[in-house]
Amino acid sequence: MRAWHTHVSDKSVAWRNWSDTKTTFGTADLVGNCAVFNVGGNKYRLVCRILYPSQKVFILKVMTHKEYDQDKWKAECGCFASGPKQPMKTRKGRE
């Protein structure tokens, strides 16, 4: 997991889309809006949301392979939920 974090945190890494991510991590899978990475010698799964325009990666869940296979995480992580349709506004009407 440390190696994954070090690589993703590197400022020279600039994924523009899923294809770029998949090129870097060939065993990663796209499940709805979630990217799933195999970490820890394939013992663990790391579920993330990647926001390509802002170059941010949010870790949603880390689980064992057994927990991953139970599929409960898909609903817990909101992998098939759509995001907001427009930017949220603050109380003063600013974005």
N, C-alpha and C positions, 0 to 999 in steps of 0.2 A: 504494500500500500504506500509505503514511503517513496518507493521508486516512481509509482504512478503520480503521486502528488508533486514530486520534484519535477517530473517531466511536464505536467500540465501547468505548473506555476512558472515555468521558464518563459520569460518575456519574448523569446524568439519563436515560440509556438503560437501560430495564428491560424486556427481553423476557420475556414470560411463557410463550411458546410459539412454534412455528414460524411461525404466522400473523403474529405481531408482527415476527419477523425478516424475513419475506418482504415485509411492508409497508415496512420500512425499506430493504431491498435487493431490489428487484423482480426482478433478474436472478439472484439466488441460487437454488441447487437443493438439494434434500434427497436424498441418496443413502444409503440405509440409515440409519445413525446419524450420518452426516457432513453438515455444511453446506458447500456449495461456493460460493465467492464469486468473481466475475470482478473482477480488479484490474488496475491498470496499463493502462487503456484496452482491456481485454479481451484483453491479451497474456498474462496470467498467471492461474492458478487457485490459490486459497487454500482448503485443505481444513481444516476445523475440527470440533471436537466442542464442542457447546454444552450446558452443564449449567444448565438454566433455574432450578431451585430455589436454587442457590448463586450464580447470575448470573456464572458463569465461562465463558470461551471459551478453549479450548486449540487452538493452531495445530498441526496434525499434519503438513502438507506444503505447500510452495509449489512450483509447477511451471509450465513453459511450457504454452501451449495444446496443442502437439504432444505433450508428455509426458502431459498429461491424456487426450488422445485414445487413448493406448495402453492405458488401463484397468488398468495394473499397480498403481496407487495404491490401488485399492479393497481389495485384500488387504493391502498394506503398512500401510494406515491402520486396518484392522480395522473398516471401515464396516458390515459385516454381522455382526460378532461381538457377542454379548450381554455385558452388563456383569456384575459380581458380583451374586449373588442376595441377599446380605446384607452388612452392613458387615464389613470385615476387623477382626480382633481383634489386639491387640498381644500380646506374650509374657506380659504379666501379666493378660490376659483383659479388658483395657479396649478400648473402641472408639476 
